[in-house]
């Protein structure tokens, strides 16, 4: 089985190093002054009324391959998971995101030739109900989505097509018309993984002033501004080391830095960030595996996340089957690898911290398990909390 099966690479051929843009022009820019608030990716709201299980448990949603969206309750002290229900009528919802209100869940849907995004209301017991209809992302193999902190737009990344899109969101949270589609063009030196663009992640900075697309195929992180009409407008680009294959990134919650996980060369790069312009600048990179690791180990970093206080960064290593813990140094300007711990399964595609920050979940795609860990908030150390939770092939674990 290919280690990249879930990405469904689409052979589009090498590009010419520029981008073409599709979508309507919008007036103005949705900057921090207009939108305000913190990033939905870094600060999850409380669940909707009626959605909380007990004082000692909350709900986590599992995005899966082939089994829809599964709702679980989790113990807020230990992370122990209990399956509650499932919404099966959605195809490979491998990534999920929560509305700022906490009342609507967004998911990918890969049922058609083009990817799609969907919305669900969260009801009593964490049960999901479809809200509106699926909307096309305009490209094949959609792999990631994010809600703008304003709650007015949904952003998505099409891995196969190498494009990114924006959709409007209604007042009730339903997904509306696509407002922008941007096609990346280019390639990298890896003939199998970088024959064309492969947009792997889309996100905003903590205040929502700029939008970022991480493209594994072109070794590039693109910066955009989001116009009032939902148009993605290019701002800048930062190139990784050729062949690094940037996959996902996370921003420091308060300092002007971001951390980019590079899938193809097993490194993590610190980037400085200018919030006023949206420009990222590459800094130091370092391996995601400990010194002395068997040089024959094939490893593919996937998810990266950061503690709410900005002191620790965590990264999942597929192949090494581990979670790496980094100390953030120099006020955000540096990282120091502290250790790695076994992920509790095979192929940790996604890791996530609970809103309280005392738990970490590892969604192990091939092992069909979720590893649960308690987090020491002083040291950032991870301690396994009970046996891994046996489930199906998972792409995402979203604790609320």
N, C-alpha and C positions, 0 to 999 in steps of 0.2 A: 504494500500500500504506500502510495506516495505520501511523504510528509506534508504535502501541500494540497491534498485532495479537496479540502474544504474551500479553498480559494477559487476553484474552477477556472484556471487560467484560460483566457481567450486569446488566441493567436491573432494579433492585429497587425503585426509587422512593425518595423522601426519607424520612428517619426522623424521630424525635421527640427526638433528643438524649439518649437513655439506652441502657442495655444490658440484654439479658436473658441469663440464664445457664442452661445445661443441663449436667448432669453430677452425679455423686455427690459428697457432701461427704466430705472426708478429714480425719483428725485430725492436728493439728500442721502445721508448716511446714518445708519442706526449705531451710534457710538455710545460710549458709557454714559454721557450726559443725558441721552434720550432714554436709554433703557434701564440703566442702573441694575442693581442686584448682583448676586454672585453666580458663578457658573453652576448650572444644574448638574454637571458632571462631578462636581466636587462637594456639593452641599445638598443632600437629599432632604426633601421636606417630610413632615409627618404624613402617615398614610391618611387616606380619605376617611371621613366619619364612617364608622361601622366596619372599617377594614382592618382594625387591629384585633389580634386574637385575645391576648390577656396582657396584664401588666408586665409579664416576664417573657413575652414572645411578640414577634413582629413577622411580617411576611417578606419572603424572597421569591422572585420570579426567575424561572429558569428558561432561557431561550435554547432550543434544542434543534438537532438535525433529525427530522422525521417524526417527532412526537409532539409537535405544537409547543405551546407555552404552559409550563407546569407551575402551579402555585404551591409553595411550601410555607409552613410556619417555621420560625427558627427561635431557639432559646437565646435571649439577648446576653446571657452570661457565658454559655458554652458554645453557641453556634449550632447545636444539634438541630437537624432538619427533620421535618415531618411532612410528607406529601399530603396536600389537601384536595386539589382539584386540577383539571387540565382543560385548556382550550385547544382542541385538536385541529380546528378548521383554519389552519394557517400553515404555509409550507416553509420549512427550514427558517424559523424566526431566530437566527443565530445571534442577533444582537438586539438589545432592548434599551429603552430610555424612558425616564419618568418625567411627566410634566412638572413645572415648578409648583403647581397646585397640589401635587400628589394624588390627584383624582383620575388621571389618564395615563395609560401605558402605551408606548409606541413600539412597534416591532417591524422588522423586515419581513417581506413575503416574497418567496422565489418561485411562485407557481407559474409565472408566465415567461416569455422569452426575454422580456425586460423585467428588471427588479421592481418591487413596489414597496410602499410603506403603508402601515395601517395603524389605527388608533383603537383603543379599548378602554371602556370605563371600568374602574375598579370598584366592585360592590362589596357587600357584606361577605365576610369570610375570605376576602381576596379573590372572589370569583370575577371573571372577566366577561364583558359583553361587548360585541363589536359596535364601534361608533363610526358611522359613515362607511364609505367604501374605500377599497384599496386604491392608491394613486401611484401611477408609474413614475419611477425615478429617471426614466429616459435612457437607461443603460443596463447592460447585462451584469449579472452576478453582484448585486448590491451586497455590501459586506459590513457597513457601519452606518450609524445614524446618531444624531445629537439634537437636543432641543435648545434653541437659542434662549438665553436667560430671560428674555422678555416674554417668552411663552407665545410669541406670535409667528415663529417660523420653525420648521423642521428641516434639518440639513441631512444629507445622505451622501455616501460614497459608493460608486460602482467600481468594484475591483476589476471585473472582466473588461469593461469598456474603457476604464481609465478616466472616468468623468465624475463630477460632483454636481449635486442638485440642491435646490431649496424649494420648499412648499410653504404656502401660507397655512396658518392654523386658525380655525374658527374660535369664537368666544367660548364654545363648549369643549374645545380641544380637538375637534375632528379635523382630519387632514384635507386641505383644500387644493386648489390648482397649483401646479408647479409654476414657480415664478422665475426660475433661472436654471440653466444647465450649462456647465462649463466642461469642455473637452480638453484634457491634457494631451500633449503630443510630445513624444520623445522616447528614449530607450536608455538602457544601461549595458554594461559589459557582460552580464550573465545572460547567455543566449537562451536559457530555459525559463528564467524567471523575469527577465527584463527586456524581452523582445519588443515590448511596447509599454505604454503607461498602465499602471495598476494602482488606482487610488484606494488606499487601505483604511484611512481614517479621516473623519472630519470633526472638528471641535472648535470651540471659541476660547479666547483667553478668559481669565476669571471674571472680568467685568463685561464681557460680551462686545468689546469694542472692535475686535477683528475676528475673522474666521480663518481657520487653517486646514489645509488638506495635505495629508502625508501620503506621498506616492512612492511606493516600493519600486515600480518599474523605471521611473526616471531619476531616482536618487534625489528627490526634491521635496522640500516642504514649501507649499505655496501659501501666501497670505492674501486674503481678500477683505474687502469691506462689504457689508450687507446694506444695500440701499433700502429706502423706505418701501419701495415696491417689491422688495425681496430679491433684487438683482445682486449677484455676486460680482464685484468689480475687482480686478487684479491690483495688487499693491506691490508685492515683491516676491522674490524666490530665494531660497537658500539651498545650495547643493551640498549633499553629503559626499564623503569619500566615494569615488566610483566603485560600485559593486556592494556598497554597504547595505542597501535595501531598507531604507527607513520604513517602519511599519506603524508604530503608534508613538504618541508623545503625551506628556502631561506637563502642565504648568505648575510652578511653585505658587502656593496660594497667596503669598504677599510680596515676595521678592521678584525682580524682573528677570526670571530665568525659566527655561523649559528643558525637559529631558526627553531625548529621542531614542527609542529602542530600535536598533538596527537588526533586522531579521537575518540578513545573509552573511554578515561577518561577526555576529555575536558580540556587539559592542553597544554601549550606551553613550550618547553624546550630550554634553551640556551646551545649551545655547543661551546667550544673553538675549534679552528682549527689550525693545524700545516701545512701550505702550502707546506713545504719541504717534508713532509712524507705522507700527505693526511689523517692523523689520526684525528678523531673527539673525543672529550672527553665531557661527559655529565656534565652540570652544574645544576643550579637551574631550577625547573619547577614551574609554577604557573597556576591557573585557567584562563580560557578564558572568564569567566562570572563574572559580578560584585558581590561583597559581598552582601548577602541578597537575591540572586536569589532563587526563589522557588526550593527547593531541589528535587521536583518531575519533574522538567524540563528535558526532554530528549534532549540532545544536542550532535551534532557531528561536530566538527570543520573540515573545508575542506581546503580552500586555505589560503596561507599566502604570503604576499608581503611586500616590504620595499621601503621607499622613496629613491630617488637617492642620497640624502645627508646622508643617514644612520641614520637619527634622529628619524624616526617613523616606526613602524611595524603595519601592518593591517592584520586582520584575520577574516574570515567569519565563523559564527556560524549557522549551520543548526539545526533547532528546536527552538532555541532562536530567530532565524530569524534576526540576527544582524551582524553588522561589528564592531569588537573591534579595538580600537586604543591604541597602547602601545608607551610610550616614551622609547627610547633606552638610557640606562644609563651606567656609568662606562666605556665610550669609546667603548661600544658594549657588555660589559660583563653582562649587566642586562637589564631587561624589567620592566616597571611599567605600569599597566593598567590605562588608563586615563578615558575612557568611552566606551560605545557602542551606536550605532545608528541603528534604523530599516533599514533593507536592501532594502525595497521597494518591497517586494514580499515574496515568500515562497521558502525555501530551496536554500540559496545562495551557489551554488556549486563552483562558481569561482568569484574572484575579480581581477581587473587589474587596474593599473595606466596608464594614458596616457604618451607618451614620454616626454611631457613638465612637467609632475608631478602635474598639476593643476586640474586634473579630476580623479575620481575613478568610475569604472563601476562594478556593481554587477550582475552577471548572475544568475537569480533565476529560478532554474530548474523546480520545480513543479508549481510555480506561473506563469510561462511563461511571465516573465517581466525582464527588465533590469533596475535596479536602477541607477540613475546618481547623482553624488555628486561633488561639487567643494571642493578643498582642500586648506586650508589656509597653505601656506608654512612655516609660522613662528611657528604656533602652531600645525599643522597637523590635525586640526579639519575638520570634514566632514560636509558639509551643503547640504541638498537635493536640487537638481537643477531641478525644474519642476516635473511633474508627471512621474512615471515609464513608460518606453517604452514597450508597449504591443507587444509580439512576440510569438514565439513557445517555446517548451522545450529546454533550452539552457544548454550546458555544458561548454562553453568557450566564453569569449569576448576578442578579440585581437585588441586593438586600434593601429594604425600605425602612 
